[in-house]
Amino acid sequence: MIILDFEWNRGYDGKPLDEILQIGAVRLAGLGAPIDDTFNAYIRPAVHKSFDPGAKALPELAECRASNLDFPAALAAFTAWIGDETVFASWGGGDADTLARNCAHWGLPCPDLGQVYDLQRAFGHAAGAEGRQVALWRAVEYCGIPDCFSFHNALYDAVYTAVLSRWLTEEDLLWQPSKAAARKLPALSRLAFQPQPRTRVGPFPSARAALSSRTARRAACPLCGRTLWVQEWYGPLGQRYYGRFRCPEHGRFLRRLTLSRLEDGQWRGRLALPPVTEELEREYQAAWSGKPLPCRGTRRRRRRGRARAAQSS
């Protein structure tokens, strides 16, 4: 079995590629087995001119920028290291698609990974949190694993995931959410709009505080400018959370918040209102499959507003 992980940069230049900056992987005989071998490659950025908040917070970003490896060379080394392995896994379900899109961008054949098992989903099932996307650092904390390495390093994250696999069984690995429990994704507006400015969020003492902040929740219709509010978020999907808001005239739009944890423990992020693409809908669908994260305080404020209205009537 090979457990793989990627770190990437989305950029802000309109190019829809999550450019892979680091490939990390470990090889083991099976769930919970000792690590037999490791692979690590820092990749020199070549697609985007800037870095998103998540990429800026990568602990080894300097190594990526100083690397002599481009993506084609790193992919060749990774493919050779994979060899004849046929069983792959990752923390989350988006790594294989990200690799395929990077290969397509460079015009390279993508390694045939077959089915990549989602250990994040398996862990949620094992921990009794079906449908929730448990962050890697939270799973490590939950299992009492010493945090010897920094998170958001692809190799170290693969190592953490391999250690977490000791808590999983084959049943967990093969578990799938029931179709009856699947929810229909609310339709998003297909109306075209001009690129929207990004907004900085934070720093805040916790991710939940950032999600519930007025800065994160406040939105505006990209067509009429009407002020609207995000009431709940879905995720995380990697470092991204997704929330929607609805304009009565122009329909539903999606708000994306990319959060990163700073060295001092604070949380900072950046908000975007991206145009609807197939890739965005896939990401939203993955986040939507988990439980919502209601914004704290919104229900209380609504009740107070209703009480004031009743008193004045």
C-alpha positions as CSV (number, residue, x, y, z in Angstrom):
1,M,0.0,0.0,0.0
2,I,1.1,3.5,-0.8
3,I,-0.3,6.5,1.1
4,L,0.2,9.7,-0.8
5,D,-0.3,13.4,-0.1
6,F,0.2,16.6,-2.1
7,E,0.6,20.2,-1.2
8,W,-0.5,22.7,-3.8
9,N,-1.1,26.3,-4.7
10,R,-4.3,27.7,-6.3
11,G,-3.0,31.2,-7.0
12,Y,-5.0,34.3,-7.9
13,D,-4.4,34.7,-11.6
14,G,-7.5,33.1,-12.9
15,K,-5.8,29.8,-13.9
16,P,-7.9,27.0,-12.4
17,L,-5.0,24.7,-11.6
18,D,-4.1,23.5,-8.1
19,E,-0.4,23.5,-8.9
20,I,1.3,20.7,-6.9
21,L,4.3,22.0,-5.0
22,Q,5.2,18.9,-3.0
23,I,4.7,15.1,-3.4
24,G,5.0,13.0,-0.3
25,A,4.3,9.3,0.1
26,V,5.0,6.3,2.2
27,R,5.0,2.6,1.5
28,L,3.7,0.0,3.9
29,A,2.5,-3.6,3.7
30,G,-1.1,-2.7,4.8
31,L,-3.2,-0.9,7.3
32,G,-1.2,-0.3,10.5
33,A,2.0,-1.8,9.2
34,P,5.4,-0.2,9.7
35,I,6.6,2.2,7.0
36,D,9.0,0.5,4.6
37,D,10.0,3.4,2.4
38,T,9.3,7.1,1.8
39,F,9.2,9.5,-1.1
40,N,9.5,13.2,-1.0
41,A,9.8,15.8,-3.8
42,Y,9.7,19.6,-3.5
43,I,8.6,21.1,-6.9
44,R,9.5,24.6,-8.2
45,P,6.4,26.7,-8.8
46,A,5.9,27.5,-12.5
47,V,2.2,28.1,-13.1
48,H,0.9,30.8,-10.8
49,K,2.6,34.2,-10.1
50,S,1.2,34.4,-6.5
51,F,0.4,32.1,-3.6
52,D,-2.9,31.6,-1.8
53,P,-3.0,31.8,2.0
54,G,-2.7,28.0,2.4
55,A,0.4,27.9,0.2
56,K,1.9,30.9,1.9
57,A,1.6,29.0,5.2
58,L,3.3,25.8,4.0
59,P,6.2,25.2,6.3
60,E,8.5,24.1,3.5
61,L,7.4,26.7,0.9
62,A,11.0,28.0,0.7
63,E,12.3,24.5,-0.2
64,C,9.7,24.4,-3.0
65,R,10.8,27.8,-4.4
66,A,14.4,26.8,-4.2
67,S,14.0,23.4,-5.8
68,N,15.6,22.4,-9.1
69,L,12.8,19.9,-9.8
70,D,10.0,20.9,-12.1
71,F,6.7,18.9,-12.1
72,P,7.6,16.6,-15.1
73,A,10.9,15.5,-13.3
74,A,9.2,15.0,-10.0
75,L,6.4,13.0,-11.6
76,A,8.9,10.8,-13.4
77,A,10.7,10.1,-10.1
78,F,7.4,9.4,-8.3
79,T,6.2,7.0,-11.1
80,A,9.5,5.1,-10.9
81,W,9.2,4.9,-7.1
82,I,5.6,3.6,-7.3
83,G,6.7,0.6,-9.3
84,D,4.1,-2.1,-9.6
85,E,2.1,-1.0,-6.5
86,T,-1.7,-1.3,-7.0
87,V,-3.2,-0.2,-3.7
88,F,-3.2,3.5,-2.9
89,A,-4.8,5.7,-0.2
90,S,-4.8,9.3,0.9
91,W,-6.4,11.5,3.6
92,G,-9.4,12.8,1.6
93,G,-10.6,12.1,-1.8
94,G,-9.2,14.9,-4.0
95,D,-5.5,14.0,-4.4
96,A,-5.9,11.6,-7.4
97,D,-8.0,14.2,-9.3
98,T,-5.4,16.9,-8.5
99,L,-2.6,14.7,-9.8
100,A,-4.6,14.0,-13.0
101,R,-5.2,17.7,-13.6
102,N,-1.5,18.6,-13.1
103,C,-0.5,15.8,-15.6
104,A,-3.0,17.1,-18.1
105,H,-1.7,20.7,-17.7
106,W,1.8,19.5,-18.6
107,G,0.6,17.1,-21.3
108,L,2.0,14.0,-19.4
109,P,0.4,10.6,-18.9
110,C,-1.0,10.2,-15.4
111,P,0.1,7.2,-13.3
112,D,-2.7,4.6,-13.0
113,L,-3.6,4.7,-9.4
114,G,-6.9,2.8,-9.8
115,Q,-9.1,3.2,-6.8
116,V,-7.5,5.5,-4.1
117,Y,-9.0,4.7,-0.7
118,D,-10.2,7.7,1.3
119,L,-8.7,7.2,4.8
120,Q,-10.4,10.4,6.0
121,R,-13.8,8.9,5.3
122,A,-12.7,5.5,6.8
123,F,-11.6,7.3,10.0
124,G,-14.9,9.1,10.3
125,H,-16.7,5.8,10.1
126,A,-14.3,4.2,12.7
127,A,-14.7,7.1,15.0
128,G,-18.5,7.2,14.8
129,A,-18.5,10.5,12.8
130,E,-19.9,9.2,9.5
131,G,-20.2,12.0,6.9
132,R,-17.8,14.3,8.7
133,Q,-14.5,15.3,7.2
134,V,-12.2,15.1,10.2
135,A,-9.1,17.3,9.7
136,L,-5.8,15.4,9.9
137,W,-4.5,17.3,12.8
138,R,-7.7,16.7,14.7
139,A,-7.5,13.0,14.1
140,V,-3.9,12.9,15.3
141,E,-5.0,14.7,18.4
142,Y,-8.0,12.5,18.9
143,C,-5.8,9.3,18.8
144,G,-3.2,10.7,21.1
145,I,-0.4,10.6,18.5
146,P,2.6,12.9,19.3
147,D,2.7,15.7,16.8
148,C,6.4,15.3,16.1
149,F,6.2,16.9,12.6
150,S,4.6,20.0,11.2
151,F,1.4,19.6,9.3
152,H,0.9,20.6,5.7
153,N,4.1,18.9,4.7
154,A,3.1,16.2,2.2
155,L,5.6,13.6,3.5
156,Y,4.8,14.3,7.2
157,D,1.1,14.2,6.5
158,A,1.5,10.9,4.7
159,V,3.4,9.6,7.8
160,Y,0.7,10.8,10.1
161,T,-2.0,9.1,7.9
162,A,0.0,5.8,8.0
163,V,0.1,5.9,11.8
164,L,-3.6,6.7,11.9
165,S,-4.3,3.6,9.7
166,R,-3.6,1.5,12.8
167,W,-7.0,2.5,14.1
168,L,-8.7,1.3,10.8
169,T,-10.0,-2.0,9.6
170,E,-10.8,-3.4,6.2
171,E,-14.4,-2.8,6.9
172,D,-13.7,0.9,7.6
173,L,-11.7,1.1,4.4
174,L,-14.6,-0.2,2.3
175,W,-17.4,1.7,4.0
176,Q,-19.5,3.8,1.7
177,P,-22.2,6.3,2.8
178,S,-25.7,5.0,2.0
179,K,-27.4,6.4,-1.0
180,A,-30.5,7.0,1.1
181,A,-28.4,9.4,3.3
182,A,-27.1,11.3,0.3
183,R,-28.5,14.9,0.0
184,K,-29.3,16.7,-3.2
185,L,-26.9,19.6,-3.8
186,P,-28.7,22.9,-4.0
187,A,-28.4,24.4,-7.5
188,L,-26.1,27.3,-7.9
189,S,-26.6,30.4,-10.1
190,R,-25.2,30.0,-13.6
191,L,-25.3,33.8,-14.3
192,A,-21.9,35.2,-15.4
193,F,-20.4,38.0,-13.3
194,Q,-17.2,40.0,-13.1
195,P,-14.3,38.8,-11.0
196,Q,-14.8,39.6,-7.4
197,P,-12.2,41.0,-5.0
198,R,-10.8,38.6,-2.3
199,T,-11.1,39.5,1.3
200,R,-8.6,38.8,4.1
201,V,-10.1,37.2,7.3
202,G,-8.4,37.2,10.7
203,P,-6.3,36.4,12.5
204,F,-8.7,34.6,14.9
205,P,-8.0,32.3,17.9
206,S,-9.8,29.3,16.3
207,A,-11.1,28.2,12.9
208,R,-14.6,28.3,14.2
209,A,-14.2,31.9,15.3
210,A,-13.0,32.8,11.8
211,L,-16.0,31.0,10.2
212,S,-18.4,32.8,12.5
213,S,-16.9,36.2,12.0
214,R,-18.9,39.0,10.3
215,T,-16.1,39.4,7.8
216,A,-16.4,35.7,6.7
217,R,-20.2,35.6,6.8
218,R,-20.9,38.9,5.0
219,A,-21.4,38.6,1.3
220,A,-22.7,40.6,-1.6
221,C,-24.5,39.5,-4.7
222,P,-22.0,39.8,-7.5
223,L,-24.7,41.2,-9.9
224,C,-26.8,43.6,-7.8
225,G,-24.6,44.2,-4.8
226,R,-27.2,43.3,-2.3
227,T,-25.8,42.5,1.2
228,L,-26.4,38.8,2.1
229,W,-25.1,36.4,4.8
230,V,-23.6,32.9,4.9
231,Q,-25.4,31.0,7.7
232,E,-23.4,27.8,7.7
233,W,-20.2,26.3,6.2
234,Y,-19.3,22.9,4.8
235,G,-15.9,21.3,5.1
236,P,-13.0,21.4,5.6
237,L,-12.0,20.1,2.2
238,G,-8.2,20.4,2.6
239,Q,-8.0,24.0,3.9
240,R,-11.2,25.2,2.2
241,Y,-14.6,25.7,3.6
242,Y,-17.7,26.4,1.5
243,G,-20.8,28.4,2.3
244,R,-23.6,29.6,0.1
245,F,-25.9,32.6,0.1
246,R,-29.0,33.4,-1.9
247,C,-30.0,36.5,-3.7
248,P,-33.8,36.7,-4.2
249,E,-33.3,38.0,-7.7
250,H,-30.2,36.2,-9.0
251,G,-30.1,32.9,-7.1
252,R,-27.5,31.0,-5.0
253,F,-23.8,31.8,-5.1
254,L,-20.9,30.0,-3.4
255,R,-18.4,31.6,-0.9
256,R,-15.0,29.8,-0.4
257,L,-12.9,30.5,2.6
258,T,-9.4,29.1,2.7
259,L,-8.1,28.9,6.2
260,S,-4.5,28.3,7.5
261,R,-3.2,27.9,11.0
262,L,-0.2,30.1,11.8
263,E,2.8,29.2,13.8
264,D,1.4,31.1,16.9
265,G,-1.8,29.0,16.7
266,Q,-3.9,31.8,15.2
267,W,-6.1,31.2,12.1
268,R,-6.1,33.4,9.1
269,G,-7.8,33.1,5.7
270,R,-8.9,34.6,2.5
271,L,-12.4,34.7,1.1
272,A,-13.3,34.3,-2.6
273,L,-16.5,34.3,-4.6
274,P,-15.4,32.0,-7.5
275,P,-17.3,31.5,-10.8
276,V,-19.2,28.2,-11.0
277,T,-17.2,25.5,-12.8
278,E,-17.4,21.7,-12.9
279,E,-14.3,21.6,-10.6
280,L,-15.9,23.9,-8.1
281,E,-19.1,21.9,-8.1
282,R,-17.1,18.7,-7.4
283,E,-15.4,20.4,-4.5
284,Y,-18.6,21.7,-3.1
285,Q,-20.3,18.3,-3.5
286,A,-17.5,16.7,-1.5
287,A,-17.8,19.3,1.3
288,W,-21.6,19.2,1.2
289,S,-21.5,15.4,2.0
290,G,-20.4,16.3,5.5
291,K,-22.3,17.9,8.3
292,P,-22.8,21.7,8.2
293,L,-21.0,24.0,10.6
294,P,-23.6,26.6,11.7
295,C,-22.1,30.1,12.3
296,R,-22.2,30.7,16.0
297,G,-24.4,33.5,17.2
298,T,-26.5,33.8,14.1
299,R,-29.5,32.1,15.6
300,R,-29.3,34.2,18.8
301,R,-29.1,37.4,16.7
302,R,-32.2,36.4,14.7
303,R,-34.1,35.7,17.9
304,R,-33.2,39.1,19.3
305,G,-34.3,40.7,16.0
306,R,-37.6,39.0,16.2
307,A,-38.1,40.0,19.8
308,R,-37.4,43.7,18.9
309,A,-39.9,43.5,16.1
310,A,-42.5,42.0,18.4
311,Q,-41.9,44.8,21.0
312,S,-42.3,47.5,18.4
313,S,-45.5,46.1,16.9
